[in-house]
């Protein structure tokens, strides 16, 4: 019997976008683990979750997140989170 897993597809989208922004050096971003997790958590808290448990749900959600609007929403949430964390970093 195959294992059924509950996944929030928004989490992988946010992490992927944060990696892209860091690589582009478009914004100066601290890449320590604490800042990365704080940025990810803030961005995820501002976006609706996209939970899936089936391959069909996975495919539909991927199409939704790959749309222009889906990418724009994730990009905006990550950029806003970056600015908040830059203003109040919690690392030592």
Secondary structure, 3 states (H helix, E strand, C coil): CCCCCCEEHHHHHHHHHHHHHHHHCCCCCCCCHHHHHHHHHHHHHCCCCCEECCHHHHHHHHHHHHCHHHHHHHHHHHHHHHHHHHHCCCCC
